Amino acid sequence: MLKMLSDFIFKYYNAGTFITISGYSWFSMWLGLEINFLFIIPLFNSTKNFFPSESPLKYFITQSMASTVIFFAIFFFFNNFEIFKFEFSLIMNFAILTKMGAAPFHFWFPEIVEGLSWFNNFLILTWQKIAPMILIFYFFEMNYFFLIIIIASSMIGSFLGLNQTSLRKILAFSSINHIGWLLSSMTFSLSIWTIYFTIYTLILSALTFFFNKFQMYYIFQMINFSNTNKITNLSIFMILFSLGGLPPFLGFMPKWLIINSLISNNLYLLSSILILFTLVTLFYYIRLAFSALVNNFDTFTLPRPKMQFSIWILNSINFTGLAWCTWLCLNF
């Protein structure tokens, strides 16, 4: 009975995203957002989460406030209440960016992520961003507003992740940094955004499945991880380097496409800022890898279960970046 109920919830949760993407009116898009956010609440209210009551409540309050703003913006605009197109798009962007967790509207995001399981973290870091991102694409135009959002997301996502000891908060601030790259990719085409988001989802799925398998939540567990299998140890660090966009791994490919497009359109300053703040995120990924490779403690020894075959498949996709970079060097 519980399995049937969870399958029903998950089916309609996915349906909300598809309704928003395929909607032909603002009301249907708003309805898809509501279905998406209401059906994820039961998934958050699980005993596997650390705060099964607090995290869903915080998420519900934040998302309801943003949904209310979106509804009233649509209502006032289509009833001729002297709201022009600029004001309408500005209000909508504020609400949608809050739903997505972009800086400086990220106040709720790390705290909710900290109280969720790795499966729920994967959902909120990836799938929950699809519908808001598609709505942002309808309004997107590279102006000072989005320039500030991109720079703020890159800066806050990089610097606030430096002093974190929780792996979930580190991935939350890393996701905020990636939002800056995703918004930058919308300047040119939806295809570049799709490539970036797909690769980001693949890399993050391998990382979250790995952390869930070994029940890792804090940095001190990563430090002690060198007591496990060395090949597994090396594998997780390559996933981290790929998530940070270090060449020649797969995570570098979408970043290179965005940098190339920015430079082609004379956006040199924006590309330099994105690269600079990405180096900061790469620093705390390297800090995790360096601590675990150099230190070797006998306390807090982790269990040594075998890695699942699915994790090896996801990790092997990461190494396709080596072949891509080789092809890139030969052709350019």
TORFI-777175 format. One record per residue (C-alpha): residue in three letters; x, y, z negated; residue number from 1. Coordinates in nm, 2 decimals, always signed. Example, Ala and Ser with C-alpha at 12.3 -4.5 7.8 and 13.67 -1.06 7.14 Angstrom:
('Ala', (+1.23, -0.45, -0.78), 1)
('Ser', (+1.37, -0.11, -0.71), 2)
# end
This chain:
('Met', (+0.00, +0.00, +0.00), 1)
('Leu', (+0.28, +0.24, -0.09), 2)
('Lys', (+0.47, +0.15, +0.23), 3)
('Met', (+0.16, +0.23, +0.44), 4)
('Leu', (+0.11, +0.56, +0.26), 5)
('Ser', (+0.48, +0.66, +0.31), 6)
('Asp', (+0.45, +0.56, +0.68), 7)
('Phe', (+0.14, +0.77, +0.72), 8)
('Ile', (+0.31, +1.07, +0.55), 9)
('Phe', (+0.62, +1.04, +0.76), 10)
('Lys', (+0.42, +1.01, +1.08), 11)
('Tyr', (+0.23, +1.33, +1.03), 12)
('Tyr', (+0.54, +1.50, +0.90), 13)
('Asn', (+0.70, +1.44, +1.23), 14)
('Ala', (+0.38, +1.54, +1.41), 15)
('Gly', (+0.40, +1.89, +1.26), 16)
('Thr', (+0.73, +1.96, +1.43), 17)
('Phe', (+0.60, +1.84, +1.77), 18)
('Ile', (+0.28, +2.05, +1.73), 19)
('Thr', (+0.50, +2.36, +1.67), 20)
('Ile', (+0.73, +2.29, +1.97), 21)
('Ser', (+0.45, +2.21, +2.21), 22)
('Gly', (+0.20, +2.47, +2.08), 23)
('Tyr', (+0.05, +2.72, +2.34), 24)
('Ser', (-0.08, +2.97, +2.08), 25)
('Trp', (+0.05, +3.13, +1.76), 26)
('Phe', (-0.22, +2.96, +1.56), 27)
('Ser', (-0.12, +2.61, +1.67), 28)
('Met', (+0.25, +2.69, +1.60), 29)
('Trp', (+0.16, +2.81, +1.26), 30)
('Leu', (-0.05, +2.50, +1.20), 31)
('Gly', (+0.24, +2.28, +1.30), 32)
('Leu', (+0.46, +2.46, +1.05), 33)
('Glu', (+0.21, +2.40, +0.78), 34)
('Ile', (+0.17, +2.03, +0.85), 35)
('Asn', (+0.54, +2.00, +0.86), 36)
('Phe', (+0.60, +2.16, +0.52), 37)
('Leu', (+0.30, +2.01, +0.34), 38)
('Phe', (+0.38, +1.65, +0.44), 39)
('Ile', (+0.74, +1.68, +0.33), 40)
('Ile', (+0.64, +1.76, -0.03), 41)
('Pro', (+0.53, +1.40, -0.11), 42)
('Leu', (+0.87, +1.28, +0.03), 43)
('Phe', (+1.05, +1.52, -0.21), 44)
('Asn', (+0.83, +1.39, -0.50), 45)
('Ser', (+1.03, +1.07, -0.54), 46)
('Thr', (+1.19, +0.90, -0.83), 47)
('Lys', (+1.52, +0.88, -0.63), 48)
('Asn', (+1.55, +1.26, -0.65), 49)
('Phe', (+1.73, +1.42, -0.95), 50)
('Phe', (+1.45, +1.68, -1.01), 51)
('Pro', (+1.14, +1.52, -0.86), 52)
('Ser', (+0.91, +1.80, -0.99), 53)
('Glu', (+1.13, +2.11, -0.98), 54)
('Ser', (+1.26, +2.08, -0.62), 55)
('Pro', (+0.92, +2.03, -0.46), 56)
('Leu', (+0.77, +2.31, -0.66), 57)
('Lys', (+1.04, +2.56, -0.56), 58)
('Tyr', (+1.02, +2.45, -0.20), 59)
('Phe', (+0.64, +2.48, -0.20), 60)
('Ile', (+0.64, +2.84, -0.34), 61)
('Thr', (+0.91, +2.96, -0.10), 62)
('Gln', (+0.75, +2.80, +0.21), 63)
('Ser', (+0.40, +2.92, +0.11), 64)
('Met', (+0.52, +3.28, +0.08), 65)
('Ala', (+0.68, +3.26, +0.42), 66)
('Ser', (+0.38, +3.09, +0.58), 67)
('Thr', (+0.15, +3.36, +0.43), 68)
('Val', (+0.36, +3.63, +0.59), 69)
('Ile', (+0.35, +3.46, +0.93), 70)
('Phe', (-0.02, +3.41, +0.91), 71)
('Phe', (-0.10, +3.78, +0.82), 72)
('Ala', (+0.15, +3.90, +1.09), 73)
('Ile', (-0.04, +3.70, +1.35), 74)
('Phe', (-0.38, +3.81, +1.22), 75)
('Phe', (-0.29, +4.18, +1.21), 76)
('Phe', (-0.12, +4.18, +1.55), 77)
('Phe', (-0.41, +4.02, +1.73), 78)
('Asn', (-0.67, +4.23, +1.56), 79)
('Asn', (-0.50, +4.56, +1.67), 80)
('Phe', (-0.41, +4.69, +1.33), 81)
('Glu', (-0.15, +4.93, +1.47), 82)
('Ile', (+0.14, +4.69, +1.46), 83)
('Phe', (+0.36, +4.71, +1.76), 84)
('Lys', (+0.56, +4.43, +1.91), 85)
('Phe', (+0.88, +4.53, +1.74), 86)
('Glu', (+0.73, +4.53, +1.39), 87)
('Phe', (+0.55, +4.20, +1.47), 88)
('Ser', (+0.87, +4.03, +1.58), 89)
('Leu', (+1.07, +4.18, +1.28), 90)
('Ile', (+0.81, +4.05, +1.03), 91)
('Met', (+0.80, +3.71, +1.20), 92)
('Asn', (+1.18, +3.68, +1.21), 93)
('Phe', (+1.20, +3.76, +0.83), 94)
('Ala', (+0.95, +3.49, +0.75), 95)
('Ile', (+1.09, +3.22, +0.98), 96)
('Leu', (+1.45, +3.29, +0.87), 97)
('Thr', (+1.33, +3.24, +0.51), 98)
('Lys', (+1.17, +2.91, +0.60), 99)
('Met', (+1.50, +2.80, +0.77), 100)
('Gly', (+1.72, +2.91, +0.48), 101)
('Ala', (+1.94, +3.15, +0.68), 102)
('Ala', (+2.14, +3.42, +0.49), 103)
('Pro', (+2.05, +3.65, +0.33), 104)
('Phe', (+1.72, +3.46, +0.27), 105)
('His', (+1.91, +3.16, +0.14), 106)
('Phe', (+1.84, +3.21, -0.23), 107)
('Trp', (+1.62, +2.90, -0.26), 108)
('Phe', (+1.81, +2.66, -0.03), 109)
('Pro', (+2.12, +2.54, -0.24), 110)
('Glu', (+1.91, +2.49, -0.56), 111)
('Ile', (+1.65, +2.27, -0.38), 112)
('Val', (+1.92, +2.07, -0.20), 113)
('Glu', (+2.09, +2.00, -0.54), 114)
('Gly', (+1.78, +1.82, -0.67), 115)
('Leu', (+1.72, +1.60, -0.38), 116)
('Ser', (+1.84, +1.25, -0.27), 117)
('Trp', (+2.07, +1.21, +0.03), 118)
('Phe', (+1.78, +1.10, +0.26), 119)
('Asn', (+1.57, +1.41, +0.17), 120)
('Asn', (+1.89, +1.62, +0.21), 121)
('Phe', (+1.93, +1.49, +0.56), 122)
('Leu', (+1.57, +1.59, +0.64), 123)
('Ile', (+1.59, +1.94, +0.50), 124)
('Leu', (+1.93, +2.00, +0.66), 125)
('Thr', (+1.83, +1.88, +1.01), 126)
('Trp', (+1.47, +1.81, +1.10), 127)
('Gln', (+1.32, +2.09, +0.90), 128)
('Lys', (+1.52, +2.34, +1.10), 129)
('Ile', (+1.39, +2.24, +1.44), 130)
('Ala', (+1.04, +2.40, +1.44), 131)
('Pro', (+1.16, +2.74, +1.29), 132)
('Met', (+1.45, +2.75, +1.53), 133)
('Ile', (+1.22, +2.70, +1.83), 134)
('Leu', (+1.00, +2.99, +1.70), 135)
('Ile', (+1.31, +3.21, +1.66), 136)
('Phe', (+1.40, +3.13, +2.02), 137)
('Tyr', (+1.08, +3.30, +2.14), 138)
('Phe', (+1.18, +3.62, +1.96), 139)
('Phe', (+1.55, +3.60, +2.00), 140)
('Glu', (+1.74, +3.89, +2.15), 141)
('Met', (+2.09, +3.98, +2.06), 142)
('Asn', (+2.05, +4.30, +1.87), 143)
('Tyr', (+2.18, +4.45, +1.54), 144)
('Phe', (+1.93, +4.25, +1.34), 145)
('Phe', (+2.04, +3.91, +1.46), 146)
('Leu', (+2.40, +4.02, +1.46), 147)
('Ile', (+2.37, +4.09, +1.09), 148)
('Ile', (+2.20, +3.76, +1.03), 149)
('Ile', (+2.46, +3.57, +1.22), 150)
('Ile', (+2.75, +3.74, +1.04), 151)
('Ala', (+2.58, +3.71, +0.70), 152)
('Ser', (+2.51, +3.33, +0.75), 153)
('Ser', (+2.87, +3.27, +0.86), 154)
('Met', (+3.02, +3.47, +0.57), 155)
('Ile', (+2.79, +3.35, +0.29), 156)
('Gly', (+2.79, +2.99, +0.40), 157)
('Ser', (+3.17, +2.98, +0.40), 158)
('Phe', (+3.27, +3.18, +0.09), 159)
('Leu', (+3.00, +3.06, -0.14), 160)
('Gly', (+3.10, +2.70, -0.07), 161)
('Leu', (+3.45, +2.75, -0.20), 162)
('Asn', (+3.37, +2.73, -0.57), 163)
('Gln', (+3.12, +2.44, -0.55), 164)
('Thr', (+3.19, +2.10, -0.71), 165)
('Ser', (+2.86, +1.94, -0.59), 166)
('Leu', (+2.88, +1.77, -0.25), 167)
('Arg', (+2.52, +1.85, -0.18), 168)
('Lys', (+2.57, +2.22, -0.24), 169)
('Ile', (+2.88, +2.22, -0.02), 170)
('Leu', (+2.67, +2.07, +0.26), 171)
('Ala', (+2.40, +2.32, +0.19), 172)
('Phe', (+2.64, +2.62, +0.23), 173)
('Ser', (+2.80, +2.45, +0.53), 174)
('Ser', (+2.45, +2.43, +0.69), 175)
('Ile', (+2.40, +2.80, +0.63), 176)
('Asn', (+2.73, +2.86, +0.82), 177)
('His', (+2.61, +2.63, +1.10), 178)
('Ile', (+2.29, +2.84, +1.13), 179)
('Gly', (+2.51, +3.13, +1.23), 180)
('Trp', (+2.65, +2.92, +1.52), 181)
('Leu', (+2.31, +2.79, +1.61), 182)
('Leu', (+2.17, +3.15, +1.64), 183)
('Ser', (+2.47, +3.25, +1.84), 184)
('Ser', (+2.40, +2.97, +2.09), 185)
('Met', (+2.05, +3.10, +2.15), 186)
('Thr', (+2.21, +3.41, +2.31), 187)
('Phe', (+2.27, +3.21, +2.63), 188)
('Ser', (+2.05, +2.91, +2.67), 189)
('Leu', (+1.84, +2.65, +2.48), 190)
('Ser', (+2.06, +2.37, +2.62), 191)
('Ile', (+2.37, +2.49, +2.43), 192)
('Trp', (+2.16, +2.50, +2.11), 193)
('Thr', (+2.03, +2.15, +2.18), 194)
('Ile', (+2.39, +2.02, +2.23), 195)
('Tyr', (+2.51, +2.18, +1.91), 196)
('Phe', (+2.21, +2.07, +1.70), 197)
('Thr', (+2.23, +1.71, +1.83), 198)
('Ile', (+2.60, +1.67, +1.76), 199)
('Tyr', (+2.56, +1.84, +1.42), 200)
('Thr', (+2.27, +1.59, +1.34), 201)
('Leu', (+2.48, +1.29, +1.44), 202)
('Ile', (+2.78, +1.39, +1.23), 203)
('Leu', (+2.57, +1.48, +0.93), 204)
('Ser', (+2.37, +1.16, +0.95), 205)
('Ala', (+2.70, +0.96, +0.93), 206)
('Leu', (+2.82, +1.17, +0.63), 207)
('Thr', (+2.49, +1.15, +0.44), 208)
('Phe', (+2.45, +0.78, +0.50), 209)
('Phe', (+2.80, +0.73, +0.38), 210)
('Phe', (+2.75, +0.94, +0.06), 211)
('Asn', (+2.42, +0.76, -0.01), 212)
('Lys', (+2.59, +0.42, +0.04), 213)
('Phe', (+2.86, +0.49, -0.22), 214)
('Gln', (+2.64, +0.71, -0.44), 215)
('Met', (+2.87, +1.01, -0.42), 216)
('Tyr', (+2.75, +1.35, -0.54), 217)
('Tyr', (+3.05, +1.54, -0.68), 218)
('Ile', (+3.41, +1.62, -0.59), 219)
('Phe', (+3.57, +1.42, -0.87), 220)
('Gln', (+3.41, +1.11, -0.70), 221)
('Met', (+3.58, +1.21, -0.37), 222)
('Ile', (+3.91, +1.25, -0.56), 223)
('Asn', (+3.89, +0.89, -0.69), 224)
('Phe', (+3.77, +0.76, -0.35), 225)
('Ser', (+4.13, +0.67, -0.26), 226)
('Asn', (+4.09, +0.36, -0.48), 227)
('Thr', (+3.86, +0.21, -0.21), 228)
('Asn', (+3.94, +0.08, +0.14), 229)
('Lys', (+4.19, +0.30, +0.31), 230)
('Ile', (+4.03, +0.26, +0.66), 231)
('Thr', (+3.69, +0.37, +0.51), 232)
('Asn', (+3.87, +0.65, +0.33), 233)
('Leu', (+4.03, +0.78, +0.66), 234)
('Ser', (+3.69, +0.74, +0.83), 235)
('Ile', (+3.51, +0.98, +0.60), 236)
('Phe', (+3.78, +1.24, +0.63), 237)
('Met', (+3.76, +1.24, +1.00), 238)
('Ile', (+3.38, +1.29, +0.97), 239)
('Leu', (+3.45, +1.59, +0.75), 240)
('Phe', (+3.70, +1.73, +1.00), 241)
('Ser', (+3.45, +1.69, +1.28), 242)
('Leu', (+3.18, +1.86, +1.08), 243)
('Gly', (+3.42, +2.15, +1.02), 244)
('Gly', (+3.48, +2.18, +1.40), 245)
('Leu', (+3.85, +2.07, +1.39), 246)
('Pro', (+3.98, +1.98, +1.73), 247)
('Pro', (+4.00, +1.72, +1.89), 248)
('Phe', (+3.70, +1.57, +1.71), 249)
('Leu', (+3.34, +1.58, +1.85), 250)
('Gly', (+3.23, +1.87, +1.63), 251)
('Phe', (+3.47, +2.10, +1.81), 252)
('Met', (+3.29, +2.05, +2.15), 253)
('Pro', (+2.97, +2.26, +2.08), 254)
('Lys', (+3.18, +2.53, +1.90), 255)
('Trp', (+3.40, +2.55, +2.21), 256)
('Leu', (+3.10, +2.59, +2.43), 257)
('Ile', (+2.96, +2.87, +2.22), 258)
('Ile', (+3.30, +3.05, +2.20), 259)
('Asn', (+3.35, +3.02, +2.57), 260)
('Ser', (+3.00, +3.17, +2.63), 261)
('Leu', (+3.06, +3.45, +2.38), 262)
('Ile', (+3.39, +3.54, +2.54), 263)
('Ser', (+3.24, +3.52, +2.89), 264)
('Asn', (+2.98, +3.78, +2.78), 265)
('Asn', (+3.25, +4.01, +2.62), 266)
('Leu', (+3.14, +3.94, +2.26), 267)
('Tyr', (+3.49, +3.91, +2.14), 268)
('Leu', (+3.43, +4.05, +1.79), 269)
('Leu', (+3.14, +3.81, +1.72), 270)
('Ser', (+3.34, +3.51, +1.84), 271)
('Ser', (+3.64, +3.61, +1.62), 272)
('Ile', (+3.42, +3.65, +1.31), 273)
('Leu', (+3.26, +3.31, +1.37), 274)
('Ile', (+3.60, +3.14, +1.41), 275)
('Leu', (+3.74, +3.32, +1.10), 276)
('Phe', (+3.46, +3.21, +0.87), 277)
('Thr', (+3.46, +2.86, +1.01), 278)
('Leu', (+3.82, +2.83, +0.91), 279)
('Val', (+3.71, +2.90, +0.55), 280)
('Thr', (+3.45, +2.61, +0.57), 281)
('Leu', (+3.72, +2.39, +0.71), 282)
('Phe', (+3.94, +2.48, +0.41), 283)
('Tyr', (+3.70, +2.32, +0.16), 284)
('Tyr', (+3.66, +2.01, +0.38), 285)
('Ile', (+4.04, +1.98, +0.39), 286)
('Arg', (+4.05, +2.03, +0.02), 287)
('Leu', (+3.82, +1.73, -0.03), 288)
('Ala', (+4.04, +1.52, +0.21), 289)
('Phe', (+4.37, +1.63, +0.06), 290)
('Ser', (+4.26, +1.57, -0.30), 291)
('Ala', (+4.15, +1.21, -0.22), 292)
('Leu', (+4.45, +1.13, -0.01), 293)
('Val', (+4.71, +1.26, -0.26), 294)
('Asn', (+4.56, +1.18, -0.60), 295)
('Asn', (+4.49, +0.83, -0.72), 296)
('Phe', (+4.32, +0.80, -1.05), 297)
('Asp', (+4.22, +0.48, -1.23), 298)
('Thr', (+3.92, +0.63, -1.41), 299)
('Phe', (+3.57, +0.67, -1.26), 300)
('Thr', (+3.64, +0.39, -1.02), 301)
('Leu', (+3.37, +0.37, -0.76), 302)
('Pro', (+3.21, +0.05, -0.64), 303)
('Arg', (+3.34, -0.10, -0.32), 304)
('Pro', (+3.04, -0.21, -0.11), 305)
('Lys', (+3.10, -0.28, +0.25), 306)
('Met', (+3.01, -0.01, +0.50), 307)
('Gln', (+2.69, -0.07, +0.70), 308)
('Phe', (+2.73, -0.14, +1.07), 309)
('Ser', (+2.51, +0.17, +1.14), 310)
('Ile', (+2.77, +0.40, +0.97), 311)
('Trp', (+3.05, +0.25, +1.18), 312)
('Ile', (+2.84, +0.32, +1.50), 313)
('Leu', (+2.78, +0.68, +1.39), 314)
('Asn', (+3.14, +0.73, +1.31), 315)
('Ser', (+3.26, +0.59, +1.64), 316)
('Ile', (+3.05, +0.85, +1.82), 317)
('Asn', (+3.27, +1.11, +1.64), 318)
('Phe', (+3.58, +0.97, +1.82), 319)
('Thr', (+3.42, +1.05, +2.16), 320)
('Gly', (+3.54, +1.40, +2.10), 321)
('Leu', (+3.90, +1.27, +2.16), 322)
('Ala', (+3.80, +1.16, +2.51), 323)
('Trp', (+3.62, +1.49, +2.57), 324)
('Cys', (+3.91, +1.70, +2.47), 325)
('Thr', (+4.15, +1.49, +2.68), 326)
('Trp', (+3.92, +1.55, +2.98), 327)
('Leu', (+3.90, +1.92, +2.90), 328)
('Cys', (+4.28, +1.95, +2.89), 329)
('Leu', (+4.32, +1.77, +3.22), 330)
('Asn', (+4.06, +1.98, +3.40), 331)
('Phe', (+4.15, +2.32, +3.26), 332)
# end
